[in-house]
Amino acid sequence: MTALRNQPAPARFADRAEAEAYVASVCFKHGPPRLFGVELEWTVHHADDPAQKLDKHRLAAALGEHAPPTLVPDSPQRPLPSGTPLTVEPGGQVEISTPPCTSLPDLFQTVAEDISHLTAMLADHGLVLGDRGADQHRSPARMLQVPRYAAMEHAFNRLGDDGIAMMCNTAGLQVCLDFGEEKHLKDRWAAVHQLGPVLIALFANSPSIGGMHEDWASARMRTLYGTDPVRTRPSAVCADPAQAYAKRVVDTPVIVVRGPSASWIPPRELTFAEWIDGALDRSPTSDDLDYHMTTMFPPVRPRGYIEIRYLDTPAPGGWIAPSALLVALFSDPSVVDGVLAATERAAGRWLVAARHGMADERIARAAKDVVALGIESLHRTGLSYDQISTISRELEGKL
């Protein structure tokens, strides 16, 4: 979801305290909760053989003028007809990111039109969208040869195979919500984290990834968890989440340093705090810190709004129910209180959810309460009676 807020001009930091204050100010913005949006990623496959290596040139031809410069350097990257930008991830996954909306029915119509347009473009070139949160057919292989992804692969490969699999073989549904008013921020932050294991289990659909981690409910989440713990594990749920996240960002190793050369791999290992203290030959700016924050991949990422990143990409049409559920669950402070109560028994069970899904008794009981609460709250979303009925049946079918 593209933020509709002005960003401060680039600045330099005298010390880590200034950098932490900057992170807190740009990542945790509060005000009346009005906006929401979704980001949808899909793996892309050859229609006649989903296990065939994706042809870069065929994907570029299919996307045409919508292709990003990372795939086609001279592309104008025109948005889809609805105005939604289209991007491509390292392994050739395609992603659409809606502008922020105030109407859930309008959001649903926009995304449906975007998906229809994208599906038709791919079909004309013998390609189809994947229908799971992880590519279970192909081994990870990076398609995009750009400095950012080369530096990320270099950093993650030192820790094992999960990083390249996460970059190239996973696809997620991201739902974006406002933080809300300052007095409610801590509870909304806690609730969206406590919901994580429950919603992972409820909507998991990636039982393997590139032949690895077979029989997991969400191999995608297992792979994210193992990629680089300092940047991919859940954030702290505490009295001051902004301060805690800011400290985490500044203490996280820098894995990409932009520059004029073809390599953006840092010349030495360093955290952002060490960069501020003079570890490199130039001091970092707020632009560098902004970019460093794009290499943080927790299951919930603060970006001035809440970016919920823990859902597997569903089968066609399956994105509507989880999106509506999340908007409903954060539609009122009283509902958020209900979320906190319903999910307490499942809090922190991230890997249990990824491994066992709804087979875990504590998570399954929490999911039943969450679905009931969400269905009761769907009337707050502006959806029609028929839409609410359809979504309610789908949610109940997950239990």
BATORLUM-298939 format. One record per residue (C-alpha): residue number from 1; y, x, z. Coordinates in steps of 0.001 Angstrom, whole numbers. Example, Ala and Ser with C-alpha at 12.3 -4.5 7.8 and 13.67 -1.06 7.14 Angstrom:
{node 1; {-4500; 12300; 7800}}
{node 2; {-1060; 13670; 7140}}
END
This chain:
{node 1; {0; 0; 0}}
{node 2; {3287; 1520; -1065}}
{node 3; {5764; 1641; 1819}}
{node 4; {9132; -9; 1222}}
{node 5; {11026; 2352; 3489}}
{node 6; {13347; 5267; 2797}}
{node 7; {11955; 8683; 3587}}
{node 8; {14152; 11272; 5330}}
{node 9; {15482; 14239; 3344}}
{node 10; {13446; 17466; 3532}}
{node 11; {14139; 19406; 6718}}
{node 12; {12886; 22522; 8463}}
{node 13; {11480; 22584; 11970}}
{node 14; {12682; 24816; 14770}}
{node 15; {9427; 24353; 16684}}
{node 16; {6349; 22190; 16960}}
{node 17; {8184; 19640; 19103}}
{node 18; {10461; 18816; 16165}}
{node 19; {7464; 18546; 13845}}
{node 20; {5632; 16251; 16257}}
{node 21; {8705; 14043; 16607}}
{node 22; {8883; 13828; 12815}}
{node 23; {5209; 12815; 12487}}
{node 24; {5575; 10131; 15143}}
{node 25; {8720; 8736; 13503}}
{node 26; {7315; 8446; 9974}}
{node 27; {3758; 7403; 10851}}
{node 28; {4390; 4794; 13548}}
{node 29; {7116; 2413; 12408}}
{node 30; {7459; -905; 14174}}
{node 31; {9065; -4250; 13457}}
{node 32; {8009; -7836; 12773}}
{node 33; {4584; -7776; 11058}}
{node 34; {5132; -9213; 7581}}
{node 35; {3500; -6990; 4977}}
{node 36; {-71; -6235; 4003}}
{node 37; {-1883; -4834; 1006}}
{node 38; {-5171; -3417; -201}}
{node 39; {-6407; -303; -1939}}
{node 40; {-9692; -518; -3813}}
{node 41; {-11743; 2437; -5024}}
{node 42; {-14813; 2309; -7244}}
{node 43; {-17218; 4860; -8586}}
{node 44; {-17466; 4589; -12383}}
{node 45; {-20727; 4627; -14338}}
{node 46; {-22008; 4529; -17886}}
{node 47; {-23160; 952; -18432}}
{node 48; {-26464; 1967; -20002}}
{node 49; {-27349; 4614; -17402}}
{node 50; {-25612; 4638; -13990}}
{node 51; {-27209; 8000; -13179}}
{node 52; {-25639; 9755; -16192}}
{node 53; {-22844; 12203; -15438}}
{node 54; {-19512; 10492; -16038}}
{node 55; {-17856; 11585; -19267}}
{node 56; {-14282; 12652; -18475}}
{node 57; {-13025; 12074; -22007}}
{node 58; {-14537; 8606; -22173}}
{node 59; {-12906; 7689; -18842}}
{node 60; {-9550; 8995; -20095}}
{node 61; {-9853; 6991; -23290}}
{node 62; {-10771; 3852; -21354}}
{node 63; {-7785; 4116; -19007}}
{node 64; {-5397; 4918; -21852}}
{node 65; {-1725; 4818; -20862}}
{node 66; {-2711; 3910; -17273}}
{node 67; {-4494; 7249; -16708}}
{node 68; {-2876; 9517; -14094}}
{node 69; {-1633; 13030; -14991}}
{node 70; {-4448; 14533; -12896}}
{node 71; {-6819; 13244; -15586}}
{node 72; {-4529; 13350; -18643}}
{node 73; {-1642; 15791; -18003}}
{node 74; {817; 14175; -20448}}
{node 75; {-34; 10572; -19565}}
{node 76; {2874; 8213; -18799}}
{node 77; {646; 6612; -16098}}
{node 78; {1947; 3128; -16738}}
{node 79; {1074; 592; -14013}}
{node 80; {-1337; -2233; -14637}}
{node 81; {239; -5469; -15929}}
{node 82; {782; -6701; -12355}}
{node 83; {2758; -3546; -11508}}
{node 84; {-61; -1918; -9554}}
{node 85; {-510; 1848; -10079}}
{node 86; {-3920; 3232; -10979}}
{node 87; {-5160; 6634; -9814}}
{node 88; {-8337; 8668; -10198}}
{node 89; {-10154; 10454; -7370}}
{node 90; {-11825; 13895; -7631}}
{node 91; {-15210; 12651; -8859}}
{node 92; {-13783; 10172; -11354}}
{node 93; {-13540; 7196; -9007}}
{node 94; {-10730; 4841; -9982}}
{node 95; {-8366; 3293; -7433}}
{node 96; {-5763; 551; -7455}}
{node 97; {-3134; 326; -4706}}
{node 98; {-1205; -2912; -4495}}
{node 99; {2467; -3150; -3628}}
{node 100; {2968; -4688; -169}}
{node 101; {2799; -8486; -90}}
{node 102; {3813; -11250; 2281}}
{node 103; {1444; -13850; 799}}
{node 104; {-2326; -13513; 963}}
{node 105; {-2904; -15940; -1946}}
{node 106; {-473; -13901; -4066}}
{node 107; {-2276; -10696; -3101}}
{node 108; {-5632; -12170; -4067}}
{node 109; {-4313; -13283; -7455}}
{node 110; {-2744; -9890; -8172}}
{node 111; {-5898; -7960; -7311}}
{node 112; {-8118; -10324; -9267}}
{node 113; {-5941; -9845; -12361}}
{node 114; {-5931; -6063; -11876}}
{node 115; {-9720; -5928; -11555}}
{node 116; {-10191; -8120; -14630}}
{node 117; {-7904; -5880; -16678}}
{node 118; {-9548; -2675; -15440}}
{node 119; {-13062; -4010; -15992}}
{node 120; {-12234; -4982; -19560}}
{node 121; {-10732; -1558; -20351}}
{node 122; {-13821; 217; -19054}}
{node 123; {-16224; -2165; -20805}}
{node 124; {-14605; -1371; -24158}}
{node 125; {-15819; 2203; -23678}}
{node 126; {-19242; 1481; -22221}}
{node 127; {-18259; 2026; -18588}}
{node 128; {-18614; -168; -15500}}
{node 129; {-17343; -159; -11926}}
{node 130; {-19780; 685; -9162}}
{node 131; {-20627; -1979; -6596}}
{node 132; {-21241; 114; -3473}}
{node 133; {-19339; 2368; -1124}}
{node 134; {-21215; 5439; -2328}}
{node 135; {-22734; 6663; -5583}}
{node 136; {-26451; 6791; -4855}}
{node 137; {-27419; 7951; -8350}}
{node 138; {-25593; 11248; -9025}}
{node 139; {-25102; 14523; -7221}}
{node 140; {-21475; 15246; -6271}}
{node 141; {-19487; 16920; -9044}}
{node 142; {-15724; 17322; -9161}}
{node 143; {-14158; 16029; -12382}}
{node 144; {-10468; 16662; -11669}}
{node 145; {-9614; 20349; -11993}}
{node 146; {-6306; 20405; -10131}}
{node 147; {-5123; 22782; -7367}}
{node 148; {-5161; 20158; -4581}}
{node 149; {-8797; 19243; -5004}}
{node 150; {-9903; 22835; -5578}}
{node 151; {-8311; 23797; -2249}}
{node 152; {-9896; 20848; -465}}
{node 153; {-13326; 21638; -1876}}
{node 154; {-12933; 25288; -817}}
{node 155; {-12102; 24240; 2751}}
{node 156; {-14814; 21606; 3092}}
{node 157; {-17605; 23663; 1523}}
{node 158; {-17433; 26087; 4437}}
{node 159; {-18529; 23221; 6703}}
{node 160; {-21425; 21851; 4647}}
{node 161; {-22196; 19397; 1858}}
{node 162; {-20478; 16327; 3230}}
{node 163; {-16992; 17272; 2024}}
{node 164; {-17778; 17402; -1685}}
{node 165; {-19831; 14200; -1356}}
{node 166; {-16928; 12466; 363}}
{node 167; {-14502; 13629; -2325}}
{node 168; {-16636; 12764; -5341}}
{node 169; {-19255; 10166; -4416}}
{node 170; {-17581; 7678; -2076}}
{node 171; {-15415; 4624; -2608}}
{node 172; {-13729; 2445; -13}}
{node 173; {-11800; -747; 511}}
{node 174; {-8609; -6; 2426}}
{node 175; {-6650; -2805; 4064}}
{node 176; {-3062; -2066; 5083}}
{node 177; {-1200; -3903; 7854}}
{node 178; {2157; -3519; 9551}}
{node 179; {2182; -2016; 13033}}
{node 180; {4149; -4962; 14375}}
{node 181; {6768; -4934; 17097}}
{node 182; {6898; -1950; 19444}}
{node 183; {5636; -3906; 22450}}
{node 184; {2470; -4829; 20530}}
{node 185; {1858; -1490; 18800}}
{node 186; {-525; -22; 21384}}
{node 187; {-2731; -3147; 21432}}
{node 188; {-2852; -3412; 17627}}
{node 189; {-3762; 284; 17379}}
{node 190; {-6527; -159; 19970}}
{node 191; {-7833; -3327; 18328}}
{node 192; {-8054; -1880; 14842}}
{node 193; {-10096; 1027; 16229}}
{node 194; {-12389; -1131; 18359}}
{node 195; {-13022; -3247; 15275}}
{node 196; {-14157; -188; 13319}}
{node 197; {-17843; -81; 14289}}
{node 198; {-18128; -3879; 14020}}
{node 199; {-16638; -4124; 10526}}
{node 200; {-18457; -1025; 9298}}
{node 201; {-21737; -2700; 10241}}
{node 202; {-20719; -6136; 8966}}
{node 203; {-19772; -4922; 5484}}
{node 204; {-21887; -1757; 5079}}
{node 205; {-23489; -1410; 1637}}
{node 206; {-24052; 2311; 1009}}
{node 207; {-27643; 3106; 2041}}
{node 208; {-27576; 6556; 415}}
{node 209; {-25202; 8968; -1280}}
{node 210; {-26248; 11244; -4109}}
{node 211; {-29832; 11164; -2871}}
{node 212; {-28799; 12169; 666}}
{node 213; {-28756; 10244; 3974}}
{node 214; {-31136; 7583; 2712}}
{node 215; {-31568; 4427; 4780}}
{node 216; {-28179; 4612; 6464}}
{node 217; {-26270; 1351; 6619}}
{node 218; {-23119; 3215; 5548}}
{node 219; {-23868; 6672; 4194}}
{node 220; {-20221; 6731; 3165}}
{node 221; {-19024; 6601; 6777}}
{node 222; {-21658; 9121; 7856}}
{node 223; {-20396; 11501; 5171}}
{node 224; {-16759; 11010; 6153}}
{node 225; {-17657; 11715; 9767}}
{node 226; {-19305; 15002; 8832}}
{node 227; {-16719; 16284; 6354}}
{node 228; {-14251; 18017; 8675}}
{node 229; {-14183; 16561; 12199}}
{node 230; {-10662; 17667; 13053}}
{node 231; {-9253; 15560; 10226}}
{node 232; {-11896; 12855; 9626}}
{node 233; {-12943; 11610; 13081}}
{node 234; {-11234; 8587; 14699}}
{node 235; {-7870; 9114; 16391}}
{node 236; {-7177; 8720; 20082}}
{node 237; {-6734; 5256; 21550}}
{node 238; {-4347; 5854; 24420}}
{node 239; {-1054; 4837; 25999}}
{node 240; {993; 6760; 23407}}
{node 241; {-926; 6872; 20111}}
{node 242; {2100; 8195; 18178}}
{node 243; {2400; 11264; 20379}}
{node 244; {-1358; 11862; 20331}}
{node 245; {-1573; 11598; 16541}}
{node 246; {1471; 13824; 16054}}
{node 247; {-139; 16541; 18178}}
{node 248; {-3368; 16171; 16237}}
{node 249; {-1598; 16588; 12884}}
{node 250; {319; 19686; 13948}}
{node 251; {-2816; 21288; 15424}}
{node 252; {-4940; 20567; 12321}}
{node 253; {-5647; 23496; 9967}}
{node 254; {-3648; 23569; 6740}}
{node 255; {-6016; 23432; 3759}}
{node 256; {-3503; 23044; 908}}
{node 257; {-271; 25029; 416}}
{node 258; {1565; 23987; -2717}}
{node 259; {3162; 26651; -4867}}
{node 260; {3762; 27824; -8420}}
{node 261; {380; 29536; -8782}}
{node 262; {-2823; 27896; -9954}}
{node 263; {-4359; 28272; -6492}}
{node 264; {-3140; 26263; -3520}}
{node 265; {-5694; 27736; -1123}}
{node 266; {-3837; 29081; 1948}}
{node 267; {-3776; 32902; 2098}}
{node 268; {-5169; 32768; 5648}}
{node 269; {-6499; 30257; 8126}}
{node 270; {-3694; 28583; 10046}}
{node 271; {-2682; 25325; 11671}}
{node 272; {583; 23628; 10827}}
{node 273; {1910; 24741; 14219}}
{node 274; {1162; 28353; 13281}}
{node 275; {2935; 27863; 9962}}
{node 276; {6033; 26737; 11863}}
{node 277; {5723; 29873; 14009}}
{node 278; {5893; 32128; 10933}}
{node 279; {2265; 32584; 9809}}
{node 280; {3282; 32417; 6122}}
{node 281; {6097; 34070; 4193}}
{node 282; {8150; 30880; 4128}}
{node 283; {8749; 28253; 6779}}
{node 284; {7471; 24736; 6135}}
{node 285; {9670; 21747; 5350}}
{node 286; {9207; 18069; 6057}}
{node 287; {7873; 17794; 2492}}
{node 288; {5141; 20265; 3430}}
{node 289; {4351; 18264; 6544}}
{node 290; {4260; 15036; 4527}}
{node 291; {1769; 16660; 2181}}
{node 292; {-288; 18072; 5062}}
{node 293; {-597; 14528; 6415}}
{node 294; {-2170; 13412; 3116}}
{node 295; {-5099; 15723; 3946}}
{node 296; {-5805; 13788; 7154}}
{node 297; {-8651; 11290; 6607}}
{node 298; {-9383; 9435; 9859}}
{node 299; {-10954; 5976; 9553}}
{node 300; {-7581; 4526; 10581}}
{node 301; {-4577; 6428; 9229}}
{node 302; {-983; 5712; 10307}}
{node 303; {1456; 5903; 7395}}
{node 304; {4375; 3883; 8715}}
{node 305; {1837; 1073; 8551}}
{node 306; {-1846; 919; 9520}}
{node 307; {-4185; 2054; 6752}}
{node 308; {-7702; 850; 7596}}
{node 309; {-10120; 3145; 5773}}
{node 310; {-13537; 2383; 7254}}
{node 311; {-14851; -295; 4871}}
{node 312; {-17316; 390; 2059}}
{node 313; {-16237; -819; -1361}}
{node 314; {-18099; -4110; -1829}}
{node 315; {-19772; -5727; -4804}}
{node 316; {-17497; -7622; -7226}}
{node 317; {-15452; -10236; -5375}}
{node 318; {-16655; -9015; -2011}}
{node 319; {-13301; -7495; -1065}}
{node 320; {-11709; -10902; -382}}
{node 321; {-13554; -11835; 2817}}
{node 322; {-12997; -8561; 4743}}
{node 323; {-9351; -8456; 3657}}
{node 324; {-8735; -12038; 4781}}
{node 325; {-10609; -11407; 8024}}
{node 326; {-8427; -8439; 8927}}
{node 327; {-5188; -10245; 8102}}
{node 328; {-6330; -13203; 10216}}
{node 329; {-7371; -11016; 13159}}
{node 330; {-3890; -9463; 13320}}
{node 331; {-1943; -12643; 12603}}
{node 332; {-816; -13217; 16201}}
{node 333; {-766; -11264; 19497}}
{node 334; {-3089; -13817; 21089}}
{node 335; {-5652; -13192; 18354}}
{node 336; {-5350; -9419; 18862}}
{node 337; {-6102; -9990; 22557}}
{node 338; {-9218; -11844; 21463}}
{node 339; {-10222; -8938; 19224}}
{node 340; {-9945; -6494; 22120}}
{node 341; {-12139; -8687; 24297}}
{node 342; {-14718; -9355; 21568}}
{node 343; {-15144; -5730; 20522}}
{node 344; {-15142; -4003; 23906}}
{node 345; {-18946; -3793; 24011}}
{node 346; {-19045; -2035; 20624}}
{node 347; {-16062; 313; 21047}}
{node 348; {-16711; 3898; 19956}}
{node 349; {-20083; 3187; 18296}}
{node 350; {-18937; 4567; 14927}}
{node 351; {-22052; 6546; 14020}}
{node 352; {-24367; 3908; 15488}}
{node 353; {-22751; 1381; 13151}}
{node 354; {-23036; 3732; 10177}}
{node 355; {-26694; 4453; 10935}}
{node 356; {-28049; 1069; 12017}}
{node 357; {-25455; -1485; 10938}}
{node 358; {-26092; -4991; 12221}}
{node 359; {-29482; -3922; 13617}}
{node 360; {-27645; -2601; 16677}}
{node 361; {-27682; -5421; 19240}}
{node 362; {-24329; -4645; 20858}}
{node 363; {-22567; -4441; 17525}}
{node 364; {-24252; -7603; 16251}}
{node 365; {-23109; -9591; 19297}}
{node 366; {-19559; -8307; 18896}}
{node 367; {-19633; -9122; 15168}}
{node 368; {-20600; -12736; 15900}}
{node 369; {-17596; -13113; 18212}}
{node 370; {-15253; -11369; 15776}}
{node 371; {-16306; -13565; 12856}}
{node 372; {-15848; -16715; 14943}}
{node 373; {-12402; -15557; 16035}}
{node 374; {-11437; -14640; 12481}}
{node 375; {-12567; -17970; 11050}}
{node 376; {-10591; -19805; 13721}}
{node 377; {-7507; -17796; 12695}}
{node 378; {-7748; -18100; 8903}}
{node 379; {-5404; -21074; 8988}}
{node 380; {-2615; -18612; 9872}}
{node 381; {-2962; -16746; 6546}}
{node 382; {-1575; -19310; 4099}}
{node 383; {-4905; -19753; 2322}}
{node 384; {-5963; -23146; 1022}}
{node 385; {-8645; -25254; 2659}}
{node 386; {-11082; -24421; -145}}
{node 387; {-10375; -20700; 123}}
{node 388; {-10857; -20781; 3895}}
{node 389; {-14142; -22656; 3502}}
{node 390; {-15457; -20160; 950}}
{node 391; {-14443; -17136; 3011}}
{node 392; {-15860; -18675; 6201}}
{node 393; {-19256; -19216; 4549}}
{node 394; {-19307; -15645; 3276}}
{node 395; {-18431; -14229; 6698}}
{node 396; {-21072; -16343; 8432}}
{node 397; {-23597; -15169; 5869}}
{node 398; {-23073; -11579; 7033}}
{node 399; {-24336; -12342; 10548}}
END
